[in-house]
Structures are given as structure tokens and as C-alpha cells.
Amino acid sequence: MYLIYLESAVDRKYIQIRIIDNGCGIPEEIRQNIFNPFFTTKPVGSGTGLGLSISYQIIVDKHKGKLDCISTVGEGTEFVIEIPV
């Protein structure tokens, strides 16, 4: 199951988007590399490993925001996106 939250407040200077699942989670050794270009856990020829790297560049470099991944193996994963207003 996926949940998506959008939060904003007048006194805050950013919009926060949280995407949460209750899947199997991402192990630390994988999580520390997920925003690196060309990193993939898929077999050769099945993925480029650019999706999260490009997302990171757009959110952090272009919009001066934040992109974080919080995950616990066996419990699920949460991606938190913060974009300045």
C-alpha cells in the first residue's frame, strides 16, 4: 500500500511531499547508493539506474530542495521531498 501526503503551511517556506509504502524496506547497503547515477539492483539491460539520480538533481540541484529516503527492512520505505515555495 502506498500513501502520499502533501503538507504546506503559511509560516513555512517549503512544500513537503511524503511517499510511504509498507513493503519490505531497503537495506542500508542499497539505500546509501540509490541516488547515485547508474546504480541499479536490476539485471543488466533491465534498467539504467538514472531515475532517482535525475529526481535528486531536479529536486536538490535545480530547486534547492531536499530528497531523503527513510527505510526499515521489513517495515517499509518513505521518501520525503521538500521544495522551497
Backbone bond lengths (Angstrom), bond angles and torsions (degrees), N, CA, C in turn:
res aa  C-N    CA-C-N  psi(-1)  N-CA   C-N-CA  omega(-1)  CA-C   N-CA-C  phi
1 M - - - 1.435 - - 1.524 108.67 -
2 Y 1.328 116.63 137.22 1.449 122.55 177.70 1.517 109.64 -112.09
3 L 1.324 116.56 142.03 1.453 122.81 173.83 1.517 107.55 -124.44
4 I 1.313 117.53 139.58 1.450 121.73 176.81 1.518 107.80 -126.21
5 Y 1.331 116.44 126.21 1.457 122.25 178.74 1.524 109.11 -117.79
6 L 1.309 116.71 142.30 1.460 122.66 173.35 1.515 106.62 -124.34
7 E 1.321 116.54 121.94 1.458 121.02 -178.15 1.521 109.87 -124.44
8 S 1.309 115.83 142.17 1.450 121.84 175.49 1.523 107.27 -156.15
9 A 1.307 117.01 152.89 1.457 120.81 177.64 1.519 108.30 -146.43
10 V 1.327 116.31 151.18 1.458 120.95 -178.08 1.526 111.06 -59.86
11 D 1.334 117.46 -40.04 1.455 120.74 -177.51 1.528 113.39 -79.40
12 R 1.305 117.17 -7.61 1.466 120.49 178.93 1.521 109.47 -96.87
13 K 1.297 114.56 157.38 1.454 119.78 -177.86 1.518 112.53 -111.04
14 Y 1.324 116.49 20.05 1.459 120.08 179.61 1.522 109.98 -147.70
15 I 1.320 114.10 163.26 1.464 122.34 171.18 1.517 106.26 -109.20
16 Q 1.320 116.26 135.18 1.463 121.15 -179.68 1.523 109.43 -114.30
17 I 1.322 115.31 129.85 1.460 122.32 176.37 1.519 106.82 -118.33
18 R 1.322 116.25 126.89 1.462 121.54 179.63 1.523 108.81 -119.37
19 I 1.322 116.09 125.76 1.464 122.57 178.28 1.527 106.27 -115.42
20 I 1.316 116.38 118.47 1.460 121.75 -171.26 1.530 109.98 -126.10
21 D 1.323 116.18 137.85 1.460 119.51 171.15 1.527 109.49 -128.65
22 N 1.299 115.61 166.16 1.467 120.65 177.76 1.527 109.82 -114.62
23 G 1.336 115.23 36.81 1.460 121.07 -179.15 1.517 112.48 -79.03
24 C 1.321 115.78 -151.94 1.465 121.23 -173.46 1.525 113.49 -83.26
25 G 1.326 118.72 -8.00 1.461 121.04 -179.62 1.522 111.90 81.91
26 I 1.331 115.48 171.17 1.466 121.69 -178.02 1.528 107.92 -120.09
27 P 1.334 118.35 122.79 1.464 120.67 178.41 1.536 111.33 -61.45
28 E 1.326 116.73 150.09 1.466 122.64 -177.20 1.526 112.75 -55.31
29 E 1.328 118.04 -41.60 1.475 120.30 -177.58 1.526 111.96 -64.12
30 I 1.304 117.87 -26.52 1.465 121.57 174.92 1.523 109.66 -86.47
31 R 1.321 117.24 -44.29 1.467 121.98 -176.54 1.525 112.42 -57.57
32 Q 1.320 117.74 -35.89 1.462 119.90 -178.58 1.530 112.80 -70.20
33 N 1.326 117.68 -9.62 1.470 121.33 -179.10 1.526 114.56 -115.58
34 I 1.311 119.11 -3.96 1.471 119.99 -168.78 1.523 114.76 -63.76
35 F 1.328 118.53 -23.61 1.467 120.31 179.21 1.529 112.40 -93.74
36 N 1.339 117.42 0.84 1.467 121.17 178.36 1.525 110.71 -78.66
37 P 1.344 116.74 137.34 1.469 119.37 178.06 1.526 111.51 -59.62
38 F 1.312 115.46 138.75 1.464 125.13 175.00 1.532 113.87 71.12
39 F 1.336 118.67 5.45 1.460 119.98 174.64 1.524 108.39 -79.39
40 T 1.315 116.67 127.90 1.455 121.28 178.34 1.521 109.58 -147.32
41 T 1.306 115.66 152.74 1.464 121.01 174.72 1.523 110.00 -104.74
42 K 1.333 115.91 1.63 1.472 120.87 -179.20 1.527 110.40 -84.47
43 P 1.325 116.53 159.31 1.461 119.87 175.87 1.527 111.67 -63.17
44 V 1.320 117.32 155.99 1.464 122.71 178.46 1.520 109.61 -53.68
45 G 1.320 115.91 132.07 1.452 121.66 179.94 1.520 114.62 88.94
46 S 1.332 117.55 -4.19 1.472 120.63 -177.21 1.517 113.86 -104.08
47 G 1.307 118.13 -5.47 1.462 120.88 179.95 1.511 110.36 -173.20
48 T 1.328 116.31 153.81 1.465 120.47 -177.88 1.517 113.10 -94.49
49 G 1.337 117.46 -20.53 1.450 120.23 -176.57 1.512 112.60 74.83
50 L 1.320 117.53 23.25 1.460 120.61 -177.72 1.526 114.11 -104.78
51 G 1.315 119.01 -14.43 1.461 121.61 -173.70 1.512 114.56 -57.04
52 L 1.318 118.48 -56.48 1.463 120.82 -179.06 1.519 111.81 -73.40
53 S 1.320 117.92 -28.34 1.458 121.04 176.53 1.527 110.55 -65.42
54 I 1.317 116.59 -44.66 1.470 121.01 177.87 1.524 110.24 -66.77
55 S 1.319 117.38 -41.45 1.469 120.63 176.96 1.524 110.48 -58.52
56 Y 1.321 116.78 -44.19 1.459 121.69 179.34 1.525 110.54 -61.01
57 Q 1.330 116.86 -45.16 1.469 120.67 179.73 1.522 111.56 -61.17
58 I 1.312 117.47 -43.25 1.461 120.94 -179.21 1.528 110.88 -65.85
59 I 1.318 116.71 -48.65 1.470 120.97 -175.41 1.526 111.66 -71.60
60 V 1.330 117.83 -48.12 1.465 121.49 -173.37 1.525 112.13 -85.66
61 D 1.322 117.49 -51.97 1.466 120.27 -174.83 1.528 112.76 -76.18
62 K 1.313 117.49 -45.90 1.469 120.80 -175.41 1.522 113.15 -80.94
63 H 1.337 116.45 -41.19 1.469 120.20 -175.10 1.533 113.87 -103.92
64 K 1.344 116.83 0.58 1.474 122.04 -179.92 1.528 112.52 56.95
65 G 1.334 115.26 36.88 1.453 121.55 179.86 1.511 112.12 -103.09
66 K 1.322 115.46 -160.04 1.460 122.14 179.76 1.521 109.35 -132.76
67 L 1.322 115.94 146.75 1.462 122.66 174.52 1.520 107.38 -137.74
68 D 1.319 116.02 115.23 1.452 121.31 -178.53 1.524 110.70 -124.13
69 C 1.319 115.12 152.30 1.455 122.07 175.68 1.527 108.08 -123.38
70 I 1.322 115.03 122.87 1.462 121.57 177.96 1.527 106.42 -117.46
71 S 1.315 116.99 124.17 1.456 118.69 -175.26 1.520 111.20 -146.90
72 T 1.312 115.29 143.30 1.459 122.46 173.66 1.527 107.50 -127.29
73 V 1.324 115.73 121.84 1.460 120.27 179.99 1.524 109.34 -58.05
74 G 1.313 116.04 130.76 1.457 121.71 -179.72 1.517 114.03 88.67
75 E 1.321 117.89 -8.55 1.463 120.67 -177.93 1.518 114.44 -121.07
76 G 1.327 118.30 -33.97 1.455 119.98 179.32 1.518 112.84 137.78
77 T 1.334 114.80 -176.14 1.456 122.35 -174.76 1.520 109.94 -136.25
78 E 1.327 115.38 146.82 1.455 121.76 176.18 1.524 108.51 -132.31
79 F 1.325 116.37 129.00 1.459 122.08 171.51 1.517 106.58 -105.37
80 V 1.324 116.13 130.33 1.462 122.23 179.84 1.519 107.80 -116.30
81 I 1.330 115.82 121.09 1.459 122.81 178.43 1.519 107.63 -112.96
82 E 1.316 117.22 127.94 1.456 121.99 174.98 1.526 108.17 -123.18
83 I 1.331 115.43 124.90 1.458 121.28 -178.77 1.523 107.89 -123.65
84 P 1.351 117.28 126.54 1.464 118.36 177.35 1.535 110.90 -62.09
85 V 1.343 114.43 145.47 1.475 119.57 179.30 1.512 108.69 -79.14
